[in-house]
Amino acid sequence: MADNRIYTTYQPLAPIISPNQSTTATQTGSANKATTDSNFNQLLQQEITGVKFSQHALQRLNSRKIQLDSTQLNKLSQAVEKAAQKGAKESLVLMNDNLAFVVSVKNKTVITAMDGANIKDNVFTNIDSAVII
């Protein structure tokens, strides 16, 4: 039986751009490139630092005067990685220097932060795991 199908190669059509639109298209293209570069840099920075902080967590850190050094941030990142390996989604990270963080493991985002005074007599909800470091 013979193959009666017709095979046609299609060439993509270039969009028609008038001279006035070409400068706008170039400007838009450069703006998109800048946005893409910015997004890439943000993602790269997040991967380097490990975790990011939500706006709520930043407010809590400021209001409670909690300052984290690089070793504490590394411990927090390692705790989030351990929780991710176990399949956790929302985790409570307790640090031995009287700090607690509720972290979205999937997004690697700290949702809220507490110091020793705020940890006591508190109920932690919507978590499925705890990491004690």
C-alpha positions in Angstrom: 0.0 0.0 0.0 1.4 3.4 -1.0 1.8 6.3 1.3 -0.5 9.0 -0.1 0.1 11.6 2.5 1.4 15.0 1.5 4.4 16.3 3.6 4.8 20.1 3.7 7.5 22.0 5.6 6.2 25.1 7.3 8.4 28.2 7.7 7.5 30.5 10.6 6.3 33.9 9.6 8.1 36.9 10.9 5.8 39.5 12.4 5.2 42.6 10.4 6.7 45.6 12.3 6.2 49.1 11.1 9.2 51.5 11.6 7.4 53.2 14.6 6.8 49.8 16.3 10.4 48.6 15.9 11.8 51.0 18.5 9.0 50.1 20.9 9.6 46.4 20.4 13.3 46.9 21.0 12.6 48.8 24.2 10.1 46.2 25.4 12.6 43.4 24.6 15.3 45.1 26.6 12.9 45.6 29.5 11.9 41.9 29.4 15.6 40.9 29.4 16.2 43.2 32.4 13.3 41.6 34.2 14.5 38.1 33.3 18.0 38.9 34.5 16.6 40.3 37.8 14.5 37.2 38.3 17.5 35.0 37.6 19.6 36.9 40.1 16.9 36.7 42.8 16.6 32.9 42.2 20.4 32.5 42.3 20.7 34.5 45.5 17.9 32.4 47.1 19.8 29.2 46.2 23.0 30.6 47.6 21.6 31.8 50.9 19.2 28.8 51.3 16.1 30.3 52.8 14.2 33.6 52.2 12.0 35.5 54.7 8.4 36.5 54.2 7.4 40.1 54.8 5.6 38.9 58.0 8.8 37.1 59.2 10.9 40.2 58.6 8.4 42.3 60.6 8.7 39.8 63.5 12.5 39.8 63.3 12.5 43.6 63.5 9.8 43.9 66.2 11.5 41.2 68.4 15.0 42.5 67.7 16.2 39.2 66.4 19.4 39.3 64.4 20.7 36.2 62.7 24.4 35.7 61.9 25.7 33.5 59.0 26.1 30.4 61.2 22.5 30.6 62.3 21.3 31.1 58.7 23.4 28.1 57.7 21.8 26.0 60.5 18.4 27.1 59.4 19.1 26.2 55.8 20.4 22.8 56.8 17.3 22.2 59.0 15.0 23.1 56.0 16.9 20.7 53.8 16.6 17.9 56.4 12.8 18.6 56.6 12.6 18.5 52.8 14.4 15.1 52.7 11.7 13.7 55.0 8.9 15.1 52.9 7.8 17.9 55.3 5.7 20.8 54.0 5.4 23.2 56.9 8.0 22.8 59.7 8.8 24.2 63.1 12.6 24.8 63.4 13.8 25.1 67.0 17.3 26.4 67.5 19.2 25.9 70.7 19.7 29.6 71.2 16.0 30.1 72.0 14.8 30.9 68.5 11.9 29.3 66.7 10.9 29.6 63.0 7.9 28.3 61.1 9.1 27.5 57.6 7.4 26.6 54.4 9.7 23.8 53.3 8.4 23.6 49.8 9.1 27.3 49.2 12.2 27.5 51.5 10.5 30.6 53.1 10.5 31.5 56.8 6.8 32.3 57.6 7.4 33.7 61.2 10.1 33.9 63.8 10.0 33.9 67.6 12.5 34.4 70.3 12.6 32.7 73.7 10.1 34.9 75.4 7.5 34.3 72.7 8.1 30.6 72.4 6.8 29.8 75.9 3.1 29.1 76.4 2.5 29.1 72.6 0.7 26.7 70.4 2.1 26.0 66.9 -0.5 25.1 64.3 -0.4 24.1 60.7 2.9 22.3 60.9 3.6 18.7 60.0 7.1 18.4 61.4 9.6 19.8 63.8 13.4 20.1 63.4 15.4 20.7 66.6 18.9 22.0 66.0 
